[in-house]
Amino acid sequence: GSKIAIIDNKILRPGEMVGQQRIDHIADDHVILLEGDETDFLYLKGSTPPQKREGKK
């Protein structure tokens, strides 16, 4: 069921901590990390990050 991410050779699941950040969501090609009010997207190796959205589609 639950997706996992492998970061620094550790197997991580949603809700686990990476340093000071908590994993919020794991998708096929990225992980969403939360730290306080900050949200970071971590793109997994071998994936192509989507273009940054800057008001354009």
C-alpha positions, -999 to 999 in steps of 0.1 A, spaced: 0 0 0 21 28 13 48 42 -10 84 44 2 113 66 -7 149 57 -4 170 86 7 207 82 16 201 44 16 174 47 42 139 34 35 114 61 45 77 63 46 52 91 50 53 106 85 89 97 91 115 123 97 144 133 74 165 155 96 142 183 108 117 176 80 87 153 81 77 133 50 42 144 40 37 126 8 56 102 -15 47 102 -52 62 82 -80 89 108 -88 90 131 -58 87 134 -21 70 163 -2 88 173 30 74 196 56 94 217 80 72 240 101 54 262 75 80 254 48 72 228 21 100 213 1 97 190 -30 125 165 -33 128 150 -67 139 114 -68 169 102 -88 161 93 -124 130 116 -125 126 147 -145 114 176 -123 84 194 -137 90 230 -149 86 256 -121 52 272 -124 56 310 -128 21 320 -139 25 301 -172 11 267 -181 
